[in-house]
Amino acid sequence: MNPVIVLVRPQLGENIGKAARAMLNFGLTDMRLVAPRDGWPNPQAGPAASGADVVLERAQVFDSVAEAVADCAHVYATTVRKRGITKPVETPEVAARGIHAAAERSAILFGPERSGLETDDVALARTIITVPINPEFGSLNLAQAVILVAYEWSKGQALAQPSLTAIDPPASQADLDGMIAQLDDMLERANFFFPPDRVPATRRTLRTLLTKPGWSAQEVRTLRGVLSALDGAKERRGADRRPDQRPDQRRSNADNS
């Protein structure tokens, strides 16, 4: 069951939108808002969400943290350790494992931008999530905190980075062998393989080189096209040079033409 992201008293619509964007990147869509300062819906949230409209459209508004998490069995508060509150403290990674292992719904609380969660908010949680950061400079904004926790949770999900373009299927072994044979034939006719005792080793080196990258079908077709073009150009050059002519005669014929 996916966790609920609860923004407690968020101040700016832009930050709500950015938090929604962070959530949807990692497969989370259940956002709950507790007493947003500027009300809801907020016209500034949409542009900042950069397309994560589904999160904003489904967002629910509550008057208190208790109401927002009433249906959740596991409540986590993202904050630094609070004085006077003795609760388990976990990193986002450890908390994510606990959320995945739980059969019941979990909620993760994030405090307002300026001050973070208040002590009474944290008291409602059962576990504190603290992000290990530079002790000399601890300044995460709301969206950054959400994305860190959401990313750790997403590691247990079947998410994948989409490719900007379709990935070509790998070349078949027959296609690859055909390309290698074509190159081998061209090199043989060009007297590349020398000395004779090194021919097997040289051929193995070439095969290793050509099979190492994991050629796609398109790459094999492209390279074979290059080899065919080079081979054809060589044959055309040979046809232009009649064997009964010396090089100076061939140049003269070319000039006269």
Wavefront OBJ file of the C-alpha trace (Angstrom):
o trace
v 0.000 0.000 0.000
v 1.488 3.329 -1.069
v 2.185 5.787 1.753
v 0.252 9.026 2.198
v 2.222 12.271 2.005
v 0.848 14.785 4.515
v 1.909 18.424 4.210
v 1.194 20.110 7.510
v 0.305 23.817 7.254
v 2.168 24.377 3.961
v 2.699 28.054 3.255
v 3.204 28.508 -0.497
v 1.228 27.046 -3.367
v 4.453 26.722 -5.372
v 5.894 24.416 -2.737
v 2.785 22.233 -2.743
v 3.123 21.931 -6.520
v 6.809 21.058 -6.277
v 6.058 18.443 -3.637
v 3.413 16.939 -5.951
v 5.987 16.807 -8.741
v 8.442 15.041 -6.440
v 5.790 12.534 -5.403
v 4.635 11.574 -8.881
v 8.201 11.038 -10.094
v 8.358 8.133 -7.672
v 4.848 6.773 -8.054
v 3.089 8.478 -5.131
v -0.273 10.174 -5.702
v -1.972 10.431 -2.289
v -1.359 13.956 -0.947
v -3.140 15.354 2.100
v -2.974 18.983 3.168
v -3.472 20.138 6.733
v -4.666 23.749 7.024
v -2.758 25.201 4.040
v -2.021 28.851 4.813
v -3.363 30.269 1.527
v -6.293 27.883 1.206
v -6.963 25.241 -1.407
v -7.024 24.982 -4.365
v -4.106 27.322 -4.928
v -3.489 28.741 -8.432
v 0.272 28.770 -7.862
v 0.463 25.015 -7.321
v -0.384 23.905 -10.867
v 2.512 25.530 -12.762
v 4.999 24.392 -10.111
v 3.758 20.801 -10.375
v 5.009 20.620 -13.993
v 2.355 18.152 -15.077
v 1.758 16.312 -11.805
v -1.863 17.458 -11.941
v -3.266 14.101 -10.877
v -1.683 14.549 -7.436
v -3.137 18.039 -6.997
v -6.590 16.983 -8.227
v -6.736 14.155 -5.691
v -5.340 16.203 -2.800
v -7.519 16.192 0.307
v -7.681 19.007 2.851
v -8.009 18.490 6.631
v -8.238 20.816 9.588
v -5.838 18.851 11.795
v -3.042 16.312 11.591
v -5.105 13.844 13.629
v -7.887 13.924 11.031
v -5.430 13.593 8.153
v -3.886 10.388 9.524
v -6.955 8.853 11.139
v -7.028 5.910 8.702
v -3.277 5.223 8.905
v -1.760 2.629 11.209
v 1.832 3.845 10.833
v 2.682 7.539 11.050
v 6.154 8.914 10.411
v 7.249 12.485 11.160
v 10.103 13.987 9.150
v 12.006 16.229 11.511
v 15.129 16.612 13.562
v 15.002 14.960 16.953
v 12.642 16.887 19.274
v 13.480 17.441 22.922
v 11.151 15.723 25.309
v 9.942 13.224 22.703
v 11.264 9.691 22.899
v 10.472 7.880 19.672
v 12.379 5.594 17.318
v 14.496 7.584 14.856
v 15.117 6.108 11.390
v 16.712 7.156 8.137
v 14.479 7.398 5.041
v 15.946 4.095 3.798
v 15.069 2.189 6.968
v 11.633 3.793 7.163
v 10.942 2.823 3.538
v 11.639 -0.819 4.321
v 9.201 -0.653 7.220
v 6.507 0.910 5.041
v 6.903 -1.830 2.446
v 6.745 -4.532 5.091
v 3.567 -3.155 6.680
v 0.186 -4.416 5.509
v -1.588 -1.283 6.748
v -1.501 2.250 5.367
v 1.373 4.535 6.357
v 1.510 8.335 6.474
v 4.570 10.582 6.329
v 4.310 14.060 7.841
v 6.178 17.089 6.496
v 6.089 20.389 8.340
v 5.664 23.966 7.099
v 8.521 25.506 5.149
v 9.699 27.988 7.763
v 9.517 26.105 11.039
v 8.936 22.427 10.356
v 6.677 20.213 12.432
v 5.714 21.352 15.903
v 6.170 19.142 18.922
v 2.456 18.331 19.066
v 2.556 17.198 15.433
v 5.498 14.908 16.076
v 3.757 13.505 19.157
v 1.101 11.993 16.885
v 3.704 10.004 14.971
v 5.109 6.658 16.021
v 8.483 7.056 14.304
v 10.725 9.983 13.404
v 12.467 10.125 10.033
v 15.672 12.149 10.003
v 17.746 12.681 6.885
v 21.505 12.408 7.534
v 22.880 15.737 6.288
v 25.818 18.052 6.883
v 25.690 19.061 10.573
v 27.212 22.410 9.643
v 24.408 23.208 7.180
v 20.970 21.666 7.423
v 18.664 23.463 5.001
v 16.297 21.215 3.052
v 13.229 22.784 1.502
v 9.856 21.043 1.471
v 10.109 19.508 -1.999
v 13.656 18.295 -1.337
v 12.546 16.534 1.838
v 9.630 14.903 0.014
v 11.792 13.724 -2.878
v 14.386 12.162 -0.579
v 11.797 10.113 1.285
v 9.831 9.240 -1.867
v 12.998 8.086 -3.632
v 13.919 5.694 -0.840
v 10.398 4.278 -0.883
v 10.511 3.867 -4.673
v 13.490 1.507 -4.476
v 11.075 -1.255 -3.559
v 8.849 -0.551 -6.552
v 9.044 -1.649 -10.172
v 9.865 1.801 -11.507
v 12.151 2.360 -14.491
v 13.767 5.354 -16.118
v 12.023 5.837 -19.462
v 14.148 6.233 -22.563
v 13.762 9.378 -24.664
v 13.806 7.205 -27.805
v 12.905 3.599 -28.482
v 15.811 1.252 -27.822
v 16.695 -0.961 -30.782
v 16.665 -4.700 -30.114
v 20.071 -6.364 -29.938
v 21.444 -7.859 -33.127
v 21.007 -11.584 -33.606
v 24.080 -13.796 -33.576
v 23.557 -14.522 -37.288
v 23.572 -10.805 -38.124
v 26.673 -10.244 -36.046
v 28.484 -13.208 -37.598
v 27.543 -11.921 -41.046
v 29.087 -8.539 -40.314
v 32.264 -10.119 -38.975
v 32.505 -12.408 -42.027
v 32.052 -9.429 -44.347
v 34.843 -7.532 -42.621
v 37.042 -10.625 -42.580
v 36.614 -11.062 -46.337
v 37.509 -7.435 -47.007
v 40.602 -7.663 -44.812
v 41.625 -10.909 -46.485
v 41.483 -9.301 -49.922
v 43.398 -6.283 -48.626
v 46.205 -8.582 -47.340
v 45.605 -7.351 -43.812
v 46.300 -10.686 -42.138
v 50.070 -10.950 -41.783
v 52.189 -12.747 -40.721
v 50.397 -16.065 -41.240
v 51.145 -17.397 -37.767
v 49.309 -14.430 -36.205
v 46.146 -14.788 -38.297
v 44.082 -16.830 -35.744
v 45.000 -14.468 -32.905
v 44.203 -11.392 -35.004
v 40.816 -12.812 -35.988
v 40.005 -13.578 -32.345
v 40.948 -10.024 -31.367
v 38.665 -8.581 -34.036
v 35.767 -10.822 -32.978
v 36.264 -9.837 -29.340
v 36.296 -6.177 -30.306
v 33.140 -6.433 -32.411
v 31.151 -8.501 -29.922
v 32.106 -6.575 -26.790
v 29.790 -3.529 -27.063
v 26.564 -5.465 -27.576
v 25.621 -4.162 -30.998
v 22.005 -3.329 -31.759
v 20.433 -4.536 -34.999
v 20.510 -0.979 -36.388
v 24.187 -0.561 -35.527
v 25.070 -3.780 -37.324
v 23.117 -2.703 -40.408
v 24.816 0.677 -40.381
v 28.322 -0.718 -40.108
v 27.663 -3.318 -42.793
v 26.460 -0.508 -45.018
v 29.722 1.319 -44.363
v 31.742 -1.782 -45.206
v 29.756 -2.354 -48.391
v 30.290 1.263 -49.429
v 34.019 1.024 -48.794
v 34.226 -2.295 -50.643
v 32.277 -0.902 -53.582
v 34.460 2.192 -53.754
v 37.542 0.001 -53.839
v 36.113 -2.052 -56.715
v 35.197 1.107 -58.621
v 38.688 2.487 -58.203
v 40.116 -0.814 -59.448
v 37.890 -0.742 -62.532
v 39.070 2.778 -63.370
v 42.665 1.551 -63.470
v 43.277 -0.818 -66.396
v 46.213 -3.115 -65.648
v 47.904 -2.375 -69.020
v 48.345 1.283 -68.140
v 51.085 2.874 -66.090
v 49.998 5.374 -63.370
v 51.178 8.366 -65.484
v 49.076 7.145 -68.421
v 45.995 6.816 -66.247
v 46.455 10.374 -64.974
v 46.780 11.588 -68.577
v 43.598 9.836 -69.589
v 41.792 11.380 -66.626
v 43.056 14.877 -67.584
v 41.906 14.441 -71.190
v 38.473 13.402 -70.050
l 1 2 3 4 5 6 7 8 9 10 11 12 13 14 15 16 17 18 19 20 21 22 23 24 25 26 27 28 29 30 31 32 33 34 35 36 37 38 39 40 41 42 43 44 45 46 47 48 49 50 51 52 53 54 55 56 57 58 59 60 61 62 63 64 65 66 67 68 69 70 71 72 73 74 75 76 77 78 79 80 81 82 83 84 85 86 87 88 89 90 91 92 93 94 95 96 97 98 99 100 101 102 103 104 105 106 107 108 109 110 111 112 113 114 115 116 117 118 119 120 121 122 123 124 125 126 127 128 129 130 131 132 133 134 135 136 137 138 139 140 141 142 143 144 145 146 147 148 149 150 151 152 153 154 155 156 157 158 159 160 161 162 163 164 165 166 167 168 169 170 171 172 173 174 175 176 177 178 179 180 181 182 183 184 185 186 187 188 189 190 191 192 193 194 195 196 197 198 199 200 201 202 203 204 205 206 207 208 209 210 211 212 213 214 215 216 217 218 219 220 221 222 223 224 225 226 227 228 229 230 231 232 233 234 235 236 237 238 239 240 241 242 243 244 245 246 247 248 249 250 251 252 253 254 255 256 257
